[in-house]
Amino acid sequence: MMRGVYIICEGHTEKEFVNSVLRPYFNNYQIYDVRPILMSTGKSQKGGDIKFDRLKLNIETLLKHNNDIIVSTLIDFYKLKSDFPKYELALKINNKIKRVDFLENSLAEVINNHRFNPYIQLHEFEALVFSSIGGFASIGTVNFKLLNKTFNSYPNPEDINENPLTSPSNRLKEIIQGYDKINHGIMIIRETGIKTIINKCPRFSKWVETLIKKVKE
């Protein structure tokens, strides 16, 4: 049995999500050491700008210095850099779920450690925010007409696409006046509740389930 889960996060919003949403959920399964890790350059933790070589170094460093944890990632497919393993091959896969699965498997092959379980969000972390309209109730400046249109068009929020004009984050900017990624996004997710997100988002649900299972092995 592993001690816990360390998740390398793309940015501060994902870090806050792990701290305030994922960790309490994992605690229900007696998994208490759940840590978000921002990408390190060697001098600082900065997040963002996910270059593969830097990501690989961070993953391998965590695995080397902690032999009783599972290491994972929480990064977006949207704007993923082309330096990722087999990236060009992945783009030839039309089915976007299979494409991201392929990229995750390619990353796992490079790291080659049974304690590493990669996760790439399809298409963008902000897709999880669209798991429930009710989660937006605590936000004052919401365009519910646009929100309902998106919600009704995508029963699975993970399908909201990566087009720069219609990506989840850009939709949120249109829907919420003065949208703040960290404050509004996490507020909505907390209001929605992780169980609703798990029920609505199958890839995310599978990732969470897999991490719990691997820790318990």
C-alpha positions as CSV (number, residue, x, y, z in Angstrom):
1,M,0.0,0.0,0.0
2,M,1.3,3.5,-1.0
3,R,1.4,6.4,1.5
4,G,-0.3,8.9,-0.8
5,V,-0.6,10.7,-4.1
6,Y,1.5,13.6,-5.5
7,I,0.0,15.4,-8.4
8,I,2.0,17.7,-10.7
9,C,-0.3,20.5,-11.6
10,E,-0.3,22.8,-14.6
11,G,-1.0,25.9,-12.6
12,H,-2.4,27.5,-9.4
13,T,-6.0,26.8,-10.2
14,E,-5.3,23.0,-10.4
15,K,-3.2,23.3,-7.3
16,E,-6.1,24.8,-5.4
17,F,-8.4,22.2,-6.8
18,V,-6.2,19.4,-5.5
19,N,-6.0,21.1,-2.1
20,S,-9.6,22.0,-1.6
21,V,-11.5,19.4,-3.6
22,L,-9.5,16.3,-4.4
23,R,-7.7,15.9,-1.0
24,P,-10.9,15.9,1.1
25,Y,-12.4,13.3,-1.3
26,F,-9.3,11.1,-1.0
27,N,-9.4,11.5,2.7
28,N,-12.7,9.6,2.7
29,Y,-10.7,6.6,1.4
30,Q,-8.1,7.0,4.2
31,I,-5.6,8.6,1.8
32,Y,-4.3,11.6,3.6
33,D,-1.1,12.5,1.9
34,V,-2.4,14.2,-1.2
35,R,-0.2,17.0,-2.5
36,P,-0.3,19.3,-5.5
37,I,3.1,20.0,-7.0
38,L,3.7,23.0,-9.2
39,M,6.3,22.5,-11.9
40,S,9.8,23.3,-10.7
41,T,12.6,24.8,-12.8
42,G,15.2,24.0,-10.1
43,K,15.0,27.5,-8.6
44,S,11.3,27.9,-8.1
45,Q,7.9,26.5,-8.4
46,K,6.1,28.4,-11.1
47,G,3.5,26.3,-12.8
48,G,2.4,26.7,-16.4
49,D,4.6,26.4,-19.5
50,I,4.5,22.6,-19.5
51,K,7.7,21.6,-21.4
52,F,8.2,17.9,-21.6
53,D,11.8,17.8,-20.4
54,R,11.0,19.8,-17.3
55,L,7.9,17.7,-16.6
56,K,9.9,14.5,-17.0
57,L,12.6,15.8,-14.6
58,N,9.9,16.7,-12.0
59,I,8.2,13.3,-12.3
60,E,11.4,11.4,-12.0
61,T,12.6,13.5,-9.0
62,L,9.4,12.8,-7.1
63,L,9.6,9.1,-7.8
64,K,13.3,8.9,-6.9
65,H,13.0,10.7,-3.5
66,N,9.7,9.2,-2.4
67,N,9.4,5.4,-2.9
68,D,6.0,5.0,-1.2
69,I,3.8,7.4,-3.3
70,I,1.9,7.4,-6.5
71,V,2.8,10.3,-8.9
72,S,0.3,11.7,-11.4
73,T,-0.2,14.8,-13.5
74,L,-3.0,17.3,-14.0
75,I,-2.3,19.1,-17.2
76,D,-4.4,20.1,-20.2
77,F,-4.4,18.7,-23.7
78,Y,-5.4,22.2,-24.8
79,K,-2.2,24.0,-25.9
80,L,0.0,21.0,-25.0
81,K,3.4,21.5,-26.5
82,S,4.6,19.5,-29.5
83,D,7.7,18.2,-27.6
84,F,5.6,15.6,-25.8
85,P,6.4,12.0,-26.7
86,K,4.7,10.9,-29.9
87,Y,2.8,14.2,-30.1
88,E,2.7,14.3,-33.9
89,L,1.4,10.7,-34.1
90,A,-1.3,11.5,-31.6
91,L,-2.6,14.3,-33.8
92,K,-3.3,11.7,-36.5
93,I,-5.9,10.0,-34.2
94,N,-9.3,11.5,-35.0
95,N,-11.0,10.3,-31.9
96,K,-10.0,12.9,-29.3
97,I,-10.5,10.6,-26.3
98,K,-8.2,7.9,-27.9
99,R,-5.8,10.7,-28.8
100,V,-5.3,11.8,-25.2
101,D,-5.2,8.2,-24.0
102,F,-2.4,7.6,-26.5
103,L,-0.5,10.6,-25.2
104,E,-0.9,9.4,-21.6
105,N,0.3,6.0,-22.6
106,S,3.3,7.5,-24.4
107,L,4.2,9.5,-21.3
108,A,3.9,6.4,-19.1
109,E,6.2,4.5,-21.4
110,V,8.9,7.1,-21.2
111,I,8.8,7.3,-17.4
112,N,8.5,3.5,-17.1
113,N,7.6,3.3,-13.4
114,H,4.6,1.5,-12.1
115,R,4.1,4.2,-9.5
116,F,3.4,6.8,-12.2
117,N,-0.1,7.3,-13.5
118,P,-0.4,10.2,-15.9
119,Y,-3.5,12.2,-16.5
120,I,-4.1,14.8,-19.3
121,Q,-7.4,16.6,-19.1
122,L,-9.6,16.6,-22.2
123,H,-9.6,19.3,-23.3
124,E,-9.0,21.8,-20.5
125,F,-9.3,21.7,-16.7
126,E,-12.1,24.4,-16.9
127,A,-14.4,21.8,-18.5
128,L,-15.1,20.4,-15.1
129,V,-16.7,23.7,-14.1
130,F,-19.5,22.9,-16.6
131,S,-20.6,19.8,-14.6
132,S,-23.6,21.5,-13.1
133,I,-25.5,24.7,-13.8
134,G,-26.3,24.8,-10.1
135,G,-22.7,25.4,-9.3
136,F,-23.0,28.9,-10.9
137,A,-25.7,30.0,-8.5
138,S,-23.3,31.7,-6.1
139,I,-21.8,33.9,-8.9
140,G,-23.6,37.1,-9.4
141,T,-22.8,38.1,-13.0
142,V,-23.7,35.1,-15.0
143,N,-25.1,35.0,-18.5
144,F,-27.4,32.0,-18.0
145,K,-28.6,32.0,-21.6
146,L,-25.0,31.3,-22.8
147,L,-24.5,28.9,-19.9
148,N,-27.6,26.9,-20.6
149,K,-26.6,26.7,-24.3
150,T,-23.2,25.2,-23.5
151,F,-24.6,22.9,-20.8
152,N,-27.3,21.5,-23.1
153,S,-24.9,21.1,-26.0
154,Y,-22.4,19.0,-24.0
155,P,-23.9,16.3,-21.7
156,N,-20.2,15.4,-21.1
157,P,-18.3,18.6,-20.3
158,E,-15.1,16.9,-21.3
159,D,-16.2,17.1,-24.9
160,I,-16.2,20.9,-24.9
161,N,-13.6,21.5,-27.6
162,E,-10.1,23.0,-27.9
163,N,-11.0,25.8,-30.4
164,P,-9.4,29.0,-29.1
165,L,-12.8,30.7,-29.4
166,T,-14.9,28.0,-27.8
167,S,-12.6,26.3,-25.3
168,P,-14.0,25.9,-21.7
169,S,-11.9,28.8,-20.4
170,N,-13.0,31.2,-23.2
171,R,-16.6,30.2,-22.7
172,L,-16.4,31.1,-19.1
173,K,-15.0,34.5,-19.9
174,E,-18.1,35.1,-22.0
175,I,-20.5,33.6,-19.4
176,I,-19.1,35.3,-16.3
177,Q,-18.5,39.0,-16.2
178,G,-15.0,39.6,-14.8
179,Y,-14.2,35.9,-14.8
180,D,-11.3,35.0,-12.4
181,K,-9.9,31.6,-13.2
182,I,-8.9,30.6,-9.7
183,N,-11.6,32.3,-7.6
184,H,-14.7,31.7,-9.8
185,G,-13.6,28.3,-11.1
186,I,-12.9,26.8,-7.7
187,M,-16.0,28.4,-6.2
188,I,-18.2,26.9,-8.8
189,I,-16.5,23.4,-8.5
190,R,-16.9,23.5,-4.7
191,E,-20.6,24.4,-5.1
192,T,-21.1,21.6,-7.6
193,G,-19.3,19.0,-5.6
194,I,-16.8,16.4,-6.7
195,K,-19.4,13.6,-6.8
196,T,-21.4,15.5,-9.5
197,I,-18.2,16.1,-11.5
198,I,-17.3,12.4,-11.2
199,N,-20.7,11.4,-12.5
200,K,-20.6,13.8,-15.4
201,C,-16.9,13.4,-16.5
202,P,-16.0,9.8,-17.3
203,R,-12.3,10.3,-18.0
204,F,-11.8,12.3,-14.9
205,S,-13.8,9.8,-12.9
206,K,-11.6,6.9,-14.2
207,W,-8.4,8.8,-13.2
208,V,-9.6,9.4,-9.7
209,E,-10.8,5.8,-9.3
210,T,-7.5,4.5,-10.7
211,L,-5.4,6.6,-8.2
212,I,-7.4,5.4,-5.3
213,K,-7.0,1.8,-6.4
214,K,-3.3,2.1,-7.0
215,V,-2.7,3.6,-3.5
216,K,-4.6,0.7,-2.0
217,E,-2.7,-2.0,-3.8
